[in-house]
Amino acid sequence: MTSLQVAIQLTPQPTPAHCSVDLETLFKQCFYKDYQTLLIGGADEPLYRPAFSADKPHCLFYRADYFASALHEIAHWCIAGVERRQQEDWGYWYCSDGRSPEQQRAFESVEVKPQAVEWMLSVAAGAPFRISRDNLLGLGNKVEEGDTFKSTVATQVQCYRQGALPSRAQQFFLALSERYGSVEPLADRHYTLDALQGCKQQ
């Protein structure tokens, strides 16, 4: 390693401005040609809507102008296969806020991989990441001793780091790293439980 490379690593990096519109642009640059899909903000609730005709794009909506919401929906899209991408919201069951413990466990079981991908995309963008249970009002909101969901997401992240991200997630991870000048976005220090900023409930 040269002295210049060492200096770059040791020099404090400025905090990048995180604007969700930048994600829309980058997403289009990466994926529109092959997947005819647009990332669109300003929605009251996130939603994936497949095109109803060949001359229309598929639309991936995220909440308001929230950077984290955009990354979360991108993570879902990066994991969804061909059949899933032909269905509204990928054909997933969804029970709104107020879930029972059983419903919450079912919800969390399909959120492990998307949130693991979102964590890695957030690191690549130099943006904060928090585990989300999305269940502020539910009986299943209580955090289990040892926080099983958080640990499961962290384990999935390690699997991705030791193996490989899904191909589209890998492509976007690299694009984000370049766009935001991330330093060692795969380094261990980014992916410990201590690195998380707690759990958000929505």
N, C-alpha and C positions, 0 to 999 in steps of 0.2 A: 504494500500500500504506500503510495507516495505521500509526501508531507502535505500536498494540496488536498488530497482525499481526506487525510486526517483532519485538516483544518475545516473542511466542509462539514464533517461529521460533528466536530466540536463546537462549531459556530452556532449560537442560538438561532433558531429559525423563526421568522415572523409568523404570527398567527394568520392563516389565510382567511380571506373573507368568504364566508359560506353562503352563497346565494343559490337558491333552488333552481333558478332559471339556467344557471351554468350547467346543472345536472341535466336539464332538458336538452340543452345543446349538445353536450357530450354523449348523451344516450342516443340522440338522433345520428350523430356522426358515427357511432359504433355499430348501430343495429338497424337503421331504417332501410338500408339497401337490401339486406337479406331477410328482414322480418317485418317490414312495413308497420312498425309500431312506434307510437309517439308517447312520450312522457308528458303529462299535462297537470299543472297545478291548479289551485283555486277551488277544489272540490270540498263539499261539506264532509264527505266520507271517502276513503280510498275505494277504488273499484277498477277492476280490469274488464274492459268491454271489447270483445272481438268484433272485427268488421262484419257488417251485414252484406257487403257486396265487395267485389274484387277491386273496385276503384276507390275504396275507402280504407283508411289505416285502422289498425287495431289501436285502442287507446288505453293507456295505463294512467289512471287518475290518482293523485295524492292530495292530502289535506292541505288546504290554504297554500301558504308558501313555505311549509315546514321542510327544511333540509332532511331531517331525520325520517319524516314520513316518505319522502321521495326515495331515500335509500332503502327503506324497508320494502316498499313496493317493487323497486328494482330487484331486490334480493329474491322476492317471490317469483318474479318474472324469469329471473335467471335460472331458477330451479324447475319451473313448470315445463313439462314435455309438450310435444306437438298436440296430443289430444286435450290436455288441460288448457292449452292456449286457444282452443276452439270454443271454450265454454266461458260464460260470464263468471267473473271471479274464480276462474279455473275450476268451477264445479265443486268448490269446497263447501262443506257445511259450515255455517257460521251462526252462533248464538250470541246475541248482543250482551252488553254489560249487565251483570246481575246473575252470572252463571253459578250453578251449584258446584260443589267440589268435584263431582263426577264429570260434569260438563267442562269444568276448567281443565281437568286432566286430559280430556280429549282434545281440547283446544291447544294445550301446550305440546301435545305429542306431534302436531303438525307444524308447530312453530319453531322447533329446535333447529332444523336446517336453515330456514330463512333468517332466523336471528343470528346464527353463526356466520352466515354470509354477510349479513348486515354489519356485524361487528368488524369483519375484515375490510369491508368497503369503507366503513367509517374511519378505520385506522389509515387506509390508503388516502383518504381525503383530509386527514388531520382533524377530523370532527369527533365530538364526544359521542359515546355510545352508552346506552343503558338498556338492560334487559326489560322487556315489556310483557306484563301479564294481561293488560287490556281488560281488567275486570275490577274496576274501582268499587262497584256496589255489591259484588257477589259474595256468597258465602265461601266460594273457593278462592277468595282473595288473600286469605291468611298465608303468610310465607311459612313453608314447612321448615322444621328444624334441619339445619344443614343446607337449606335452600337447594333442593334437588333439581329444580328446573334450571337455575343458574349454572349448576355444576354440569348438567347434561349439555347445555349449550357450549360451555367451555370445552368439554370433551370433544364435541363435534368440531369445534374450531381446530383443535389439535389434530384431528383426523384429516381435515382439509390441509393443514400446514404440512403434515407428514406425507400426504398423498398428493391430491390435486383438487382444486376447486372445480365445480362444474364449468364447462368451457366458456359460456357467456359470462359467468361470474369472474372467471380468470381474466377474460378480455377487459371487462370493466374495471377490475381491480388494478390492472396495469395502466389503463387510461387515466384513472383517478390519481394513481401514484405520480404519473408524469405531469398531470395538470396541476397538482398541488405541491409538487416537489417534495414528496414524502421521503423521509430518511429511514431506511431499513424498515419498511412496513411489515416485514415478516418476522422481525426480531421478537424474541421471547417476551421482552418486557411489556409489550403491548397486549399480551394475551393471558395474563394471570387474573385470578378472581379479584385480587387487590386492585387491578387496573380498572375494573368496572366502577362506575360512579353511582352504584346503588341500583335499585330497581324502580322503574316507573310503573304506574298502574294504568296508564292510558296512552 
